[in-house]
Amino acid sequence: MPKKKQLIFPKQAHILEQMGEQIKLARKRRKLTTLQVVERANISRNTLYLIEKGTSSVSIGAYFNVLKVLNLELDFLHLAAKDDLGRKLQDLELL
């Protein structure tokens, strides 16, 4: 079965690009080379390049491993943590 390509709209692509830039800046602040990160994260140089560009085709596991190298893996716990809309919908069901 052919793999489905994920459709990413420009606004969401920009968010991914910002995330990639933040990961790149975090690496540079720690004075880690790309070679150090790829070895520790067990990924290729090209994958790190794609992560730092915010490419959507990279697996979430690769993103997680890079964040782990940067000691930022707990940032994943912030994803969808502030769900104001979901909480409001849940509250409406309770009424």
PyMOL Python script that loads the backbone (N, CA, C, O; Angstrom):
from pymol import cmd

cmd.read_pdbstr("""\
ATOM      1  N   MET A   1       0.849  -1.175   0.000  1.00  0.00           N
ATOM      2  CA  MET A   1       0.000   0.000   0.000  1.00  0.00           C
ATOM      3  C   MET A   1       0.898   1.242   0.000  1.00  0.00           C
ATOM      4  O   MET A   1       1.817   1.341   0.813  1.00  0.00           O
ATOM      5  N   PRO A   2       0.637   2.187  -0.906  1.00  0.00           N
ATOM      6  CA  PRO A   2       1.483   3.382  -0.983  1.00  0.00           C
ATOM      7  C   PRO A   2       1.336   4.250   0.261  1.00  0.00           C
ATOM      8  O   PRO A   2       0.265   4.359   0.858  1.00  0.00           O
ATOM      9  N   LYS A   3       2.447   4.856   0.620  1.00  0.00           N
ATOM     10  CA  LYS A   3       2.486   5.736   1.786  1.00  0.00           C
ATOM     11  C   LYS A   3       1.779   7.046   1.448  1.00  0.00           C
ATOM     12  O   LYS A   3       2.020   7.634   0.394  1.00  0.00           O
ATOM     13  N   LYS A   4       0.907   7.499   2.346  1.00  0.00           N
ATOM     14  CA  LYS A   4       0.203   8.767   2.131  1.00  0.00           C
ATOM     15  C   LYS A   4       1.105   9.924   2.533  1.00  0.00           C
ATOM     16  O   LYS A   4       1.743   9.897   3.585  1.00  0.00           O
ATOM     17  N   LYS A   5       1.147  10.926   1.690  1.00  0.00           N
ATOM     18  CA  LYS A   5       1.918  12.122   1.988  1.00  0.00           C
ATOM     19  C   LYS A   5       1.057  13.057   2.828  1.00  0.00           C
ATOM     20  O   LYS A   5      -0.111  13.295   2.518  1.00  0.00           O
ATOM     21  N   GLN A   6       1.646  13.577   3.883  1.00  0.00           N
ATOM     22  CA  GLN A   6       0.926  14.490   4.754  1.00  0.00           C
ATOM     23  C   GLN A   6       0.846  15.871   4.107  1.00  0.00           C
ATOM     24  O   GLN A   6       1.847  16.401   3.625  1.00  0.00           O
ATOM     25  N   LEU A   7      -0.347  16.441   4.104  1.00  0.00           N
ATOM     26  CA  LEU A   7      -0.549  17.770   3.557  1.00  0.00           C
ATOM     27  C   LEU A   7      -0.374  18.788   4.688  1.00  0.00           C
ATOM     28  O   LEU A   7      -1.115  18.775   5.671  1.00  0.00           O
ATOM     29  N   ILE A   8       0.593  19.646   4.533  1.00  0.00           N
ATOM     30  CA  ILE A   8       0.875  20.680   5.523  1.00  0.00           C
ATOM     31  C   ILE A   8       0.625  22.033   4.866  1.00  0.00           C
ATOM     32  O   ILE A   8       1.221  22.359   3.840  1.00  0.00           O
ATOM     33  N   PHE A   9      -0.262  22.809   5.470  1.00  0.00           N
ATOM     34  CA  PHE A   9      -0.568  24.138   4.947  1.00  0.00           C
ATOM     35  C   PHE A   9       0.530  25.124   5.335  1.00  0.00           C
ATOM     36  O   PHE A   9       1.256  24.885   6.300  1.00  0.00           O
ATOM     37  N   PRO A  10       0.663  26.221   4.605  1.00  0.00           N
ATOM     38  CA  PRO A  10       1.750  27.170   4.849  1.00  0.00           C
ATOM     39  C   PRO A  10       1.842  27.666   6.296  1.00  0.00           C
ATOM     40  O   PRO A  10       2.940  27.787   6.839  1.00  0.00           O
ATOM     41  N   LYS A  11       0.714  27.949   6.913  1.00  0.00           N
ATOM     42  CA  LYS A  11       0.740  28.450   8.293  1.00  0.00           C
ATOM     43  C   LYS A  11       1.351  27.410   9.235  1.00  0.00           C
ATOM     44  O   LYS A  11       2.155  27.751  10.103  1.00  0.00           O
ATOM     45  N   GLN A  12       0.969  26.148   9.063  1.00  0.00           N
ATOM     46  CA  GLN A  12       1.500  25.088   9.903  1.00  0.00           C
ATOM     47  C   GLN A  12       2.952  24.776   9.534  1.00  0.00           C
ATOM     48  O   GLN A  12       3.748  24.425  10.405  1.00  0.00           O
ATOM     49  N   ALA A  13       3.299  24.900   8.267  1.00  0.00           N
ATOM     50  CA  ALA A  13       4.689  24.698   7.843  1.00  0.00           C
ATOM     51  C   ALA A  13       5.594  25.732   8.501  1.00  0.00           C
ATOM     52  O   ALA A  13       6.729  25.428   8.871  1.00  0.00           O
ATOM     53  N   HIS A  14       5.094  26.943   8.645  1.00  0.00           N
ATOM     54  CA  HIS A  14       5.872  28.002   9.303  1.00  0.00           C
ATOM     55  C   HIS A  14       6.117  27.653  10.775  1.00  0.00           C
ATOM     56  O   HIS A  14       7.194  27.928  11.305  1.00  0.00           O
ATOM     57  N   ILE A  15       5.136  27.057  11.425  1.00  0.00           N
ATOM     58  CA  ILE A  15       5.304  26.634  12.823  1.00  0.00           C
ATOM     59  C   ILE A  15       6.407  25.581  12.916  1.00  0.00           C
ATOM     60  O   ILE A  15       7.251  25.638  13.810  1.00  0.00           O
ATOM     61  N   LEU A  16       6.396  24.622  11.991  1.00  0.00           N
ATOM     62  CA  LEU A  16       7.436  23.596  11.976  1.00  0.00           C
ATOM     63  C   LEU A  16       8.810  24.216  11.717  1.00  0.00           C
ATOM     64  O   LEU A  16       9.802  23.806  12.319  1.00  0.00           O
ATOM     65  N   GLU A  17       8.866  25.197  10.830  1.00  0.00           N
ATOM     66  CA  GLU A  17      10.135  25.879  10.557  1.00  0.00           C
ATOM     67  C   GLU A  17      10.648  26.591  11.804  1.00  0.00           C
ATOM     68  O   GLU A  17      11.845  26.572  12.088  1.00  0.00           O
ATOM     69  N   GLN A  18       9.739  27.219  12.544  1.00  0.00           N
ATOM     70  CA  GLN A  18      10.135  27.884  13.788  1.00  0.00           C
ATOM     71  C   GLN A  18      10.669  26.863  14.789  1.00  0.00           C
ATOM     72  O   GLN A  18      11.673  27.115  15.455  1.00  0.00           O
ATOM     73  N   MET A  19      10.009  25.719  14.898  1.00  0.00           N
ATOM     74  CA  MET A  19      10.452  24.680  15.813  1.00  0.00           C
ATOM     75  C   MET A  19      11.848  24.194  15.412  1.00  0.00           C
ATOM     76  O   MET A  19      12.710  24.005  16.271  1.00  0.00           O
ATOM     77  N   GLY A  20      12.069  23.993  14.121  1.00  0.00           N
ATOM     78  CA  GLY A  20      13.384  23.578  13.650  1.00  0.00           C
ATOM     79  C   GLY A  20      14.459  24.594  13.988  1.00  0.00           C
ATOM     80  O   GLY A  20      15.558  24.232  14.407  1.00  0.00           O
ATOM     81  N   GLU A  21      14.139  25.862  13.804  1.00  0.00           N
ATOM     82  CA  GLU A  21      15.090  26.929  14.133  1.00  0.00           C
ATOM     83  C   GLU A  21      15.385  26.947  15.635  1.00  0.00           C
ATOM     84  O   GLU A  21      16.529  27.157  16.038  1.00  0.00           O
ATOM     85  N   GLN A  22      14.369  26.730  16.456  1.00  0.00           N
ATOM     86  CA  GLN A  22      14.577  26.688  17.904  1.00  0.00           C
ATOM     87  C   GLN A  22      15.474  25.517  18.306  1.00  0.00           C
ATOM     88  O   GLN A  22      16.311  25.653  19.199  1.00  0.00           O
ATOM     89  N   ILE A  23      15.301  24.376  17.653  1.00  0.00           N
ATOM     90  CA  ILE A  23      16.151  23.219  17.923  1.00  0.00           C
ATOM     91  C   ILE A  23      17.593  23.528  17.516  1.00  0.00           C
ATOM     92  O   ILE A  23      18.532  23.197  18.239  1.00  0.00           O
ATOM     93  N   LYS A  24      17.759  24.158  16.366  1.00  0.00           N
ATOM     94  CA  LYS A  24      19.101  24.532  15.899  1.00  0.00           C
ATOM     95  C   LYS A  24      19.770  25.499  16.877  1.00  0.00           C
ATOM     96  O   LYS A  24      20.944  25.336  17.209  1.00  0.00           O
ATOM     97  N   LEU A  25      19.020  26.510  17.338  1.00  0.00           N
ATOM     98  CA  LEU A  25      19.574  27.467  18.288  1.00  0.00           C
ATOM     99  C   LEU A  25      19.925  26.798  19.617  1.00  0.00           C
ATOM    100  O   LEU A  25      20.938  27.134  20.232  1.00  0.00           O
ATOM    101  N   ALA A  26      19.095  25.854  20.062  1.00  0.00           N
ATOM    102  CA  ALA A  26      19.382  25.129  21.302  1.00  0.00           C
ATOM    103  C   ALA A  26      20.680  24.332  21.163  1.00  0.00           C
ATOM    104  O   ALA A  26      21.480  24.274  22.096  1.00  0.00           O
ATOM    105  N   ARG A  27      20.883  23.720  19.998  1.00  0.00           N
ATOM    106  CA  ARG A  27      22.131  22.980  19.754  1.00  0.00           C
ATOM    107  C   ARG A  27      23.324  23.914  19.795  1.00  0.00           C
ATOM    108  O   ARG A  27      24.345  23.598  20.407  1.00  0.00           O
ATOM    109  N   LYS A  28      23.201  25.056  19.150  1.00  0.00           N
ATOM    110  CA  LYS A  28      24.314  26.009  19.098  1.00  0.00           C
ATOM    111  C   LYS A  28      24.607  26.610  20.469  1.00  0.00           C
ATOM    112  O   LYS A  28      25.770  26.825  20.812  1.00  0.00           O
ATOM    113  N   ARG A  29      23.567  26.885  21.256  1.00  0.00           N
ATOM    114  CA  ARG A  29      23.780  27.412  22.610  1.00  0.00           C
ATOM    115  C   ARG A  29      24.568  26.423  23.468  1.00  0.00           C
ATOM    116  O   ARG A  29      25.330  26.825  24.347  1.00  0.00           O
ATOM    117  N   ARG A  30      24.380  25.138  23.209  1.00  0.00           N
ATOM    118  CA  ARG A  30      25.096  24.099  23.949  1.00  0.00           C
ATOM    119  C   ARG A  30      26.465  23.810  23.345  1.00  0.00           C
ATOM    120  O   ARG A  30      27.212  22.962  23.832  1.00  0.00           O
ATOM    121  N   LYS A  31      26.780  24.541  22.263  1.00  0.00           N
ATOM    122  CA  LYS A  31      28.044  24.387  21.560  1.00  0.00           C
ATOM    123  C   LYS A  31      28.278  22.938  21.108  1.00  0.00           C
ATOM    124  O   LYS A  31      29.389  22.413  21.182  1.00  0.00           O
ATOM    125  N   LEU A  32      27.195  22.318  20.641  1.00  0.00           N
ATOM    126  CA  LEU A  32      27.270  20.963  20.102  1.00  0.00           C
ATOM    127  C   LEU A  32      27.363  21.043  18.586  1.00  0.00           C
ATOM    128  O   LEU A  32      26.637  21.812  17.956  1.00  0.00           O
ATOM    129  N   THR A  33      28.242  20.260  18.007  1.00  0.00           N
ATOM    130  CA  THR A  33      28.347  20.207  16.552  1.00  0.00           C
ATOM    131  C   THR A  33      27.254  19.291  16.013  1.00  0.00           C
ATOM    132  O   THR A  33      26.650  18.509  16.747  1.00  0.00           O
ATOM    133  N   THR A  34      27.022  19.411  14.723  1.00  0.00           N
ATOM    134  CA  THR A  34      26.037  18.519  14.102  1.00  0.00           C
ATOM    135  C   THR A  34      26.487  17.066  14.239  1.00  0.00           C
ATOM    136  O   THR A  34      25.661  16.177  14.451  1.00  0.00           O
ATOM    137  N   LEU A  35      27.785  16.822  14.119  1.00  0.00           N
ATOM    138  CA  LEU A  35      28.306  15.464  14.234  1.00  0.00           C
ATOM    139  C   LEU A  35      28.055  14.892  15.632  1.00  0.00           C
ATOM    140  O   LEU A  35      27.687  13.725  15.764  1.00  0.00           O
ATOM    141  N   GLN A  36      28.249  15.696  16.664  1.00  0.00           N
ATOM    142  CA  GLN A  36      27.987  15.225  18.027  1.00  0.00           C
ATOM    143  C   GLN A  36      26.521  14.857  18.206  1.00  0.00           C
ATOM    144  O   GLN A  36      26.205  13.831  18.807  1.00  0.00           O
ATOM    145  N   VAL A  37      25.633  15.687  17.689  1.00  0.00           N
ATOM    146  CA  VAL A  37      24.199  15.440  17.857  1.00  0.00           C
ATOM    147  C   VAL A  37      23.770  14.201  17.081  1.00  0.00           C
ATOM    148  O   VAL A  37      23.027  13.374  17.609  1.00  0.00           O
ATOM    149  N   VAL A  38      24.223  14.055  15.841  1.00  0.00           N
ATOM    150  CA  VAL A  38      23.786  12.903  15.053  1.00  0.00           C
ATOM    151  C   VAL A  38      24.296  11.599  15.648  1.00  0.00           C
ATOM    152  O   VAL A  38      23.601  10.584  15.607  1.00  0.00           O
ATOM    153  N   GLU A  39      25.493  11.619  16.197  1.00  0.00           N
ATOM    154  CA  GLU A  39      26.015  10.406  16.831  1.00  0.00           C
ATOM    155  C   GLU A  39      25.222  10.055  18.081  1.00  0.00           C
ATOM    156  O   GLU A  39      24.876   8.893  18.294  1.00  0.00           O
ATOM    157  N   ARG A  40      24.935  11.049  18.901  1.00  0.00           N
ATOM    158  CA  ARG A  40      24.209  10.802  20.155  1.00  0.00           C
ATOM    159  C   ARG A  40      22.738  10.460  19.919  1.00  0.00           C
ATOM    160  O   ARG A  40      22.148   9.686  20.674  1.00  0.00           O
ATOM    161  N   ALA A  41      22.151  11.036  18.874  1.00  0.00           N
ATOM    162  CA  ALA A  41      20.739  10.779  18.572  1.00  0.00           C
ATOM    163  C   ALA A  41      20.560   9.568  17.656  1.00  0.00           C
ATOM    164  O   ALA A  41      19.436   9.125  17.418  1.00  0.00           O
ATOM    165  N   ASN A  42      21.664   9.038  17.147  1.00  0.00           N
ATOM    166  CA  ASN A  42      21.635   7.882  16.252  1.00  0.00           C
ATOM    167  C   ASN A  42      20.804   8.159  14.990  1.00  0.00           C
ATOM    168  O   ASN A  42      19.959   7.359  14.586  1.00  0.00           O
ATOM    169  N   ILE A  43      21.076   9.317  14.389  1.00  0.00           N
ATOM    170  CA  ILE A  43      20.410   9.705  13.143  1.00  0.00           C
ATOM    171  C   ILE A  43      21.477  10.135  12.140  1.00  0.00           C
ATOM    172  O   ILE A  43      22.644  10.293  12.498  1.00  0.00           O
ATOM    173  N   SER A  44      21.076  10.324  10.893  1.00  0.00           N
ATOM    174  CA  SER A  44      22.026  10.787   9.879  1.00  0.00           C
ATOM    175  C   SER A  44      22.137  12.315   9.923  1.00  0.00           C
ATOM    176  O   SER A  44      21.294  13.011  10.487  1.00  0.00           O
ATOM    177  N   ARG A  45      23.204  12.797   9.309  1.00  0.00           N
ATOM    178  CA  ARG A  45      23.389  14.259   9.216  1.00  0.00           C
ATOM    179  C   ARG A  45      22.242  14.894   8.443  1.00  0.00           C
ATOM    180  O   ARG A  45      21.778  15.983   8.781  1.00  0.00           O
ATOM    181  N   ASN A  46      21.795  14.209   7.411  1.00  0.00           N
ATOM    182  CA  ASN A  46      20.699  14.735   6.610  1.00  0.00           C
ATOM    183  C   ASN A  46      19.419  14.841   7.444  1.00  0.00           C
ATOM    184  O   ASN A  46      18.665  15.804   7.303  1.00  0.00           O
ATOM    185  N   THR A  47      19.173  13.864   8.302  1.00  0.00           N
ATOM    186  CA  THR A  47      17.979  13.918   9.158  1.00  0.00           C
ATOM    187  C   THR A  47      18.051  15.106  10.099  1.00  0.00           C
ATOM    188  O   THR A  47      17.052  15.798  10.297  1.00  0.00           O
ATOM    189  N   LEU A  48      19.218  15.355  10.683  1.00  0.00           N
ATOM    190  CA  LEU A  48      19.357  16.530  11.560  1.00  0.00           C
ATOM    191  C   LEU A  48      19.137  17.807  10.761  1.00  0.00           C
ATOM    192  O   LEU A  48      18.488  18.737  11.240  1.00  0.00           O
ATOM    193  N   TYR A  49      19.671  17.855   9.549  1.00  0.00           N
ATOM    194  CA  TYR A  49      19.462  19.018   8.688  1.00  0.00           C
ATOM    195  C   TYR A  49      17.967  19.245   8.459  1.00  0.00           C
ATOM    196  O   TYR A  49      17.485  20.374   8.548  1.00  0.00           O
ATOM    197  N   LEU A  50      17.237  18.168   8.164  1.00  0.00           N
ATOM    198  CA  LEU A  50      15.796  18.274   7.928  1.00  0.00           C
ATOM    199  C   LEU A  50      15.050  18.700   9.192  1.00  0.00           C
ATOM    200  O   LEU A  50      14.097  19.475   9.120  1.00  0.00           O
ATOM    201  N   ILE A  51      15.484  18.192  10.353  1.00  0.00           N
ATOM    202  CA  ILE A  51      14.867  18.586  11.623  1.00  0.00           C
ATOM    203  C   ILE A  51      15.069  20.072  11.860  1.00  0.00           C
ATOM    204  O   ILE A  51      14.134  20.782  12.231  1.00  0.00           O
ATOM    205  N   GLU A  52      16.285  20.538  11.646  1.00  0.00           N
ATOM    206  CA  GLU A  52      16.582  21.954  11.889  1.00  0.00           C
ATOM    207  C   GLU A  52      15.934  22.861  10.856  1.00  0.00           C
ATOM    208  O   GLU A  52      15.861  24.072  11.064  1.00  0.00           O
ATOM    209  N   LYS A  53      15.463  22.305   9.752  1.00  0.00           N
ATOM    210  CA  LYS A  53      14.688  23.061   8.761  1.00  0.00           C
ATOM    211  C   LYS A  53      13.190  22.981   9.074  1.00  0.00           C
ATOM    212  O   LYS A  53      12.397  23.729   8.502  1.00  0.00           O
ATOM    213  N   GLY A  54      12.799  22.070   9.985  1.00  0.00           N
ATOM    214  CA  GLY A  54      11.392  21.925  10.336  1.00  0.00           C
ATOM    215  C   GLY A  54      10.612  21.108   9.321  1.00  0.00           C
ATOM    216  O   GLY A  54       9.430  21.364   9.091  1.00  0.00           O
ATOM    217  N   THR A  55      11.260  20.134   8.718  1.00  0.00           N
ATOM    218  CA  THR A  55      10.625  19.300   7.701  1.00  0.00           C
ATOM    219  C   THR A  55       9.619  18.344   8.339  1.00  0.00           C
ATOM    220  O   THR A  55       9.918  17.696   9.342  1.00  0.00           O
ATOM    221  N   SER A  56       8.434  18.262   7.753  1.00  0.00           N
ATOM    222  CA  SER A  56       7.360  17.449   8.332  1.00  0.00           C
ATOM    223  C   SER A  56       7.518  15.960   8.064  1.00  0.00           C
ATOM    224  O   SER A  56       6.860  15.151   8.718  1.00  0.00           O
ATOM    225  N   SER A  57       8.359  15.583   7.132  1.00  0.00           N
ATOM    226  CA  SER A  57       8.497  14.163   6.792  1.00  0.00           C
ATOM    227  C   SER A  57       9.384  13.386   7.760  1.00  0.00           C
ATOM    228  O   SER A  57       9.447  12.159   7.686  1.00  0.00           O
ATOM    229  N   VAL A  58      10.064  14.076   8.659  1.00  0.00           N
ATOM    230  CA  VAL A  58      10.936  13.404   9.626  1.00  0.00           C
ATOM    231  C   VAL A  58      10.075  12.797  10.732  1.00  0.00           C
ATOM    232  O   VAL A  58       9.104  13.406  11.181  1.00  0.00           O
ATOM    233  N   SER A  59      10.440  11.594  11.164  1.00  0.00           N
ATOM    234  CA  SER A  59       9.644  10.916  12.184  1.00  0.00           C
ATOM    235  C   SER A  59       9.706  11.656  13.514  1.00  0.00           C
ATOM    236  O   SER A  59      10.690  12.321  13.837  1.00  0.00           O
ATOM    237  N   ILE A  60       8.635  11.522  14.265  1.00  0.00           N
ATOM    238  CA  ILE A  60       8.584  12.161  15.581  1.00  0.00           C
ATOM    239  C   ILE A  60       9.638  11.565  16.507  1.00  0.00           C
ATOM    240  O   ILE A  60      10.120  12.237  17.419  1.00  0.00           O
ATOM    241  N   GLY A  61       9.997  10.295  16.272  1.00  0.00           N
ATOM    242  CA  GLY A  61      11.042   9.654  17.067  1.00  0.00           C
ATOM    243  C   GLY A  61      12.389  10.321  16.877  1.00  0.00           C
ATOM    244  O   GLY A  61      13.153  10.466  17.832  1.00  0.00           O
ATOM    245  N   ALA A  62      12.691  10.733  15.642  1.00  0.00           N
ATOM    246  CA  ALA A  62      13.950  11.427  15.368  1.00  0.00           C
ATOM    247  C   ALA A  62      13.962  12.783  16.060  1.00  0.00           C
ATOM    248  O   ALA A  62      14.969  13.173  16.650  1.00  0.00           O
ATOM    249  N   TYR A  63      12.840  13.503  15.988  1.00  0.00           N
ATOM    250  CA  TYR A  63      12.742  14.778  16.708  1.00  0.00           C
ATOM    251  C   TYR A  63      12.966  14.547  18.199  1.00  0.00           C
ATOM    252  O   TYR A  63      13.702  15.292  18.848  1.00  0.00           O
ATOM    253  N   PHE A  64      12.324  13.505  18.739  1.00  0.00           N
ATOM    254  CA  PHE A  64      12.441  13.215  20.172  1.00  0.00           C
ATOM    255  C   PHE A  64      13.893  12.905  20.548  1.00  0.00           C
ATOM    256  O   PHE A  64      14.382  13.382  21.573  1.00  0.00           O
ATOM    257  N   ASN A  65      14.577  12.118  19.734  1.00  0.00           N
ATOM    258  CA  ASN A  65      15.961  11.766  20.053  1.00  0.00           C
ATOM    259  C   ASN A  65      16.880  12.979  20.040  1.00  0.00           C
ATOM    260  O   ASN A  65      17.794  13.073  20.859  1.00  0.00           O
ATOM    261  N   VAL A  66      16.648  13.903  19.121  1.00  0.00           N
ATOM    262  CA  VAL A  66      17.454  15.131  19.104  1.00  0.00           C
ATOM    263  C   VAL A  66      17.154  15.962  20.345  1.00  0.00           C
ATOM    264  O   VAL A  66      18.072  16.498  20.967  1.00  0.00           O
ATOM    265  N   LEU A  67      15.883  16.075  20.711  1.00  0.00           N
ATOM    266  CA  LEU A  67      15.547  16.823  21.925  1.00  0.00           C
ATOM    267  C   LEU A  67      16.148  16.158  23.159  1.00  0.00           C
ATOM    268  O   LEU A  67      16.550  16.841  24.101  1.00  0.00           O
ATOM    269  N   LYS A  68      16.210  14.844  23.154  1.00  0.00           N
ATOM    270  CA  LYS A  68      16.819  14.121  24.273  1.00  0.00           C
ATOM    271  C   LYS A  68      18.305  14.476  24.396  1.00  0.00           C
ATOM    272  O   LYS A  68      18.805  14.690  25.500  1.00  0.00           O
ATOM    273  N   VAL A  69      19.002  14.538  23.268  1.00  0.00           N
ATOM    274  CA  VAL A  69      20.412  14.920  23.271  1.00  0.00           C
ATOM    275  C   VAL A  69      20.577  16.326  23.841  1.00  0.00           C
ATOM    276  O   VAL A  69      21.553  16.609  24.536  1.00  0.00           O
ATOM    277  N   LEU A  70      19.630  17.196  23.549  1.00  0.00           N
ATOM    278  CA  LEU A  70      19.677  18.586  24.020  1.00  0.00           C
ATOM    279  C   LEU A  70      19.104  18.741  25.428  1.00  0.00           C
ATOM    280  O   LEU A  70      19.038  19.849  25.960  1.00  0.00           O
ATOM    281  N   ASN A  71      18.692  17.629  26.023  1.00  0.00           N
ATOM    282  CA  ASN A  71      18.077  17.626  27.356  1.00  0.00           C
ATOM    283  C   ASN A  71      16.778  18.436  27.370  1.00  0.00           C
ATOM    284  O   ASN A  71      16.473  19.128  28.341  1.00  0.00           O
ATOM    285  N   LEU A  72      16.029  18.337  26.288  1.00  0.00           N
ATOM    286  CA  LEU A  72      14.761  19.050  26.145  1.00  0.00           C
ATOM    287  C   LEU A  72      13.592  18.107  25.889  1.00  0.00           C
ATOM    288  O   LEU A  72      12.516  18.550  25.486  1.00  0.00           O
ATOM    289  N   GLU A  73      13.795  16.806  26.120  1.00  0.00           N
ATOM    290  CA  GLU A  73      12.749  15.833  25.784  1.00  0.00           C
ATOM    291  C   GLU A  73      11.456  16.048  26.559  1.00  0.00           C
ATOM    292  O   GLU A  73      10.389  15.648  26.094  1.00  0.00           O
ATOM    293  N   LEU A  74      11.530  16.668  27.726  1.00  0.00           N
ATOM    294  CA  LEU A  74      10.307  16.918  28.499  1.00  0.00           C
ATOM    295  C   LEU A  74       9.413  17.974  27.843  1.00  0.00           C
ATOM    296  O   LEU A  74       8.252  18.132  28.223  1.00  0.00           O
ATOM    297  N   ASP A  75       9.956  18.694  26.858  1.00  0.00           N
ATOM    298  CA  ASP A  75       9.131  19.648  26.111  1.00  0.00           C
ATOM    299  C   ASP A  75       7.985  18.938  25.389  1.00  0.00           C
ATOM    300  O   ASP A  75       6.962  19.557  25.096  1.00  0.00           O
ATOM    301  N   PHE A  76       8.149  17.649  25.102  1.00  0.00           N
ATOM    302  CA  PHE A  76       7.078  16.887  24.454  1.00  0.00           C
ATOM    303  C   PHE A  76       5.827  16.840  25.329  1.00  0.00           C
ATOM    304  O   PHE A  76       4.713  16.718  24.819  1.00  0.00           O
ATOM    305  N   LEU A  77       6.009  16.936  26.633  1.00  0.00           N
ATOM    306  CA  LEU A  77       4.866  16.886  27.542  1.00  0.00           C
ATOM    307  C   LEU A  77       4.001  18.142  27.447  1.00  0.00           C
ATOM    308  O   LEU A  77       2.870  18.154  27.932  1.00  0.00           O
ATOM    309  N   HIS A  78       4.523  19.187  26.832  1.00  0.00           N
ATOM    310  CA  HIS A  78       3.760  20.428  26.675  1.00  0.00           C
ATOM    311  C   HIS A  78       2.835  20.389  25.457  1.00  0.00           C
ATOM    312  O   HIS A  78       1.956  21.238  25.312  1.00  0.00           O
ATOM    313  N   LEU A  79       3.038  19.397  24.580  1.00  0.00           N
ATOM    314  CA  LEU A  79       2.180  19.281  23.397  1.00  0.00           C
ATOM    315  C   LEU A  79       0.746  18.985  23.821  1.00  0.00           C
ATOM    316  O   LEU A  79       0.492  18.016  24.537  1.00  0.00           O
ATOM    317  N   ALA A  80      -0.158  19.795  23.392  1.00  0.00           N
ATOM    318  CA  ALA A  80      -1.596  19.650  23.650  1.00  0.00           C
ATOM    319  C   ALA A  80      -1.946  19.723  25.135  1.00  0.00           C
ATOM    320  O   ALA A  80      -3.053  19.351  25.523  1.00  0.00           O
ATOM    321  N   ALA A  81      -1.029  20.193  25.965  1.00  0.00           N
ATOM    322  CA  ALA A  81      -1.307  20.297  27.401  1.00  0.00           C
ATOM    323  C   ALA A  81      -2.283  21.441  27.691  1.00  0.00           C
ATOM    324  O   ALA A  81      -3.148  21.323  28.559  1.00  0.00           O
ATOM    325  N   LYS A  82      -2.136  22.541  26.963  1.00  0.00           N
ATOM    326  CA  LYS A  82      -3.032  23.683  27.148  1.00  0.00           C
ATOM    327  C   LYS A  82      -4.132  23.564  26.097  1.00  0.00           C
ATOM    328  O   LYS A  82      -4.021  24.103  24.996  1.00  0.00           O
ATOM    329  N   ASP A  83      -5.174  22.859  26.452  1.00  0.00           N
ATOM    330  CA  ASP A  83      -6.250  22.562  25.508  1.00  0.00           C
ATOM    331  C   ASP A  83      -7.519  23.295  25.942  1.00  0.00           C
ATOM    332  O   ASP A  83      -8.483  22.676  26.394  1.00  0.00           O
ATOM    333  N   ASP A  84      -7.505  24.617  25.800  1.00  0.00           N
ATOM    334  CA  ASP A  84      -8.640  25.429  26.250  1.00  0.00           C
ATOM    335  C   ASP A  84      -9.935  25.048  25.538  1.00  0.00           C
ATOM    336  O   ASP A  84     -10.983  24.927  26.172  1.00  0.00           O
ATOM    337  N   LEU A  85      -9.862  24.859  24.216  1.00  0.00           N
ATOM    338  CA  LEU A  85     -11.066  24.502  23.462  1.00  0.00           C
ATOM    339  C   LEU A  85     -11.612  23.153  23.940  1.00  0.00           C
ATOM    340  O   LEU A  85     -12.813  23.020  24.176  1.00  0.00           O
ATOM    341  N   GLY A  86     -10.752  22.169  24.080  1.00  0.00           N
ATOM    342  CA  GLY A  86     -11.190  20.854  24.531  1.00  0.00           C
ATOM    343  C   GLY A  86     -11.821  20.894  25.908  1.00  0.00           C
ATOM    344  O   GLY A  86     -12.811  20.209  26.164  1.00  0.00           O
ATOM    345  N   ARG A  87     -11.249  21.698  26.796  1.00  0.00           N
ATOM    346  CA  ARG A  87     -11.805  21.817  28.151  1.00  0.00           C
ATOM    347  C   ARG A  87     -13.177  22.501  28.128  1.00  0.00           C
ATOM    348  O   ARG A  87     -14.081  22.115  28.869  1.00  0.00           O
ATOM    349  N   LYS A  88     -13.321  23.510  27.279  1.00  0.00           N
ATOM    350  CA  LYS A  88     -14.623  24.178  27.168  1.00  0.00           C
ATOM    351  C   LYS A  88     -15.683  23.215  26.627  1.00  0.00           C
ATOM    352  O   LYS A  88     -16.812  23.179  27.117  1.00  0.00           O
ATOM    353  N   LEU A  89     -15.303  22.441  25.617  1.00  0.00           N
ATOM    354  CA  LEU A  89     -16.230  21.441  25.074  1.00  0.00           C
ATOM    355  C   LEU A  89     -16.607  20.403  26.133  1.00  0.00           C
ATOM    356  O   LEU A  89     -17.760  19.986  26.232  1.00  0.00           O
ATOM    357  N   GLN A  90     -15.630  20.007  26.904  1.00  0.00           N
ATOM    358  CA  GLN A  90     -15.885  19.039  27.981  1.00  0.00           C
ATOM    359  C   GLN A  90     -16.823  19.640  29.033  1.00  0.00           C
ATOM    360  O   GLN A  90     -17.725  18.962  29.523  1.00  0.00           O
ATOM    361  N   ASP A  91     -16.606  20.908  29.375  1.00  0.00           N
ATOM    362  CA  ASP A  91     -17.463  21.565  30.351  1.00  0.00           C
ATOM    363  C   ASP A  91     -18.895  21.674  29.845  1.00  0.00           C
ATOM    364  O   ASP A  91     -19.838  21.521  30.620  1.00  0.00           O
ATOM    365  N   LEU A  92     -19.067  21.940  28.538  1.00  0.00           N
ATOM    366  CA  LEU A  92     -20.417  22.030  27.973  1.00  0.00           C
ATOM    367  C   LEU A  92     -21.164  20.692  28.086  1.00  0.00           C
ATOM    368  O   LEU A  92     -22.380  20.673  28.275  1.00  0.00           O
ATOM    369  N   GLU A  93     -20.451  19.606  27.973  1.00  0.00           N
ATOM    370  CA  GLU A  93     -21.080  18.281  28.102  1.00  0.00           C
ATOM    371  C   GLU A  93     -21.562  18.019  29.528  1.00  0.00           C
ATOM    372  O   GLU A  93     -22.510  17.265  29.748  1.00  0.00           O
ATOM    373  N   LEU A  94     -20.894  18.654  30.491  1.00  0.00           N
ATOM    374  CA  LEU A  94     -21.247  18.451  31.884  1.00  0.00           C
ATOM    375  C   LEU A  94     -22.525  19.197  32.282  1.00  0.00           C
ATOM    376  O   LEU A  94     -23.164  18.858  33.278  1.00  0.00           O
ATOM    377  N   LEU A  95     -22.887  20.209  31.499  1.00  0.00           N
ATOM    378  CA  LEU A  95     -24.073  21.023  31.831  1.00  0.00           C
ATOM    379  C   LEU A  95     -25.355  20.355  31.465  1.00  0.00           C
ATOM    380  O   LEU A  95     -26.428  20.916  31.683  1.00  0.00           O
TER     381      LEU A  95
END
""", "prot")
cmd.dss("prot")
cmd.show_as("cartoon", "prot")
cmd.util.cbc("prot")
cmd.orient("prot")
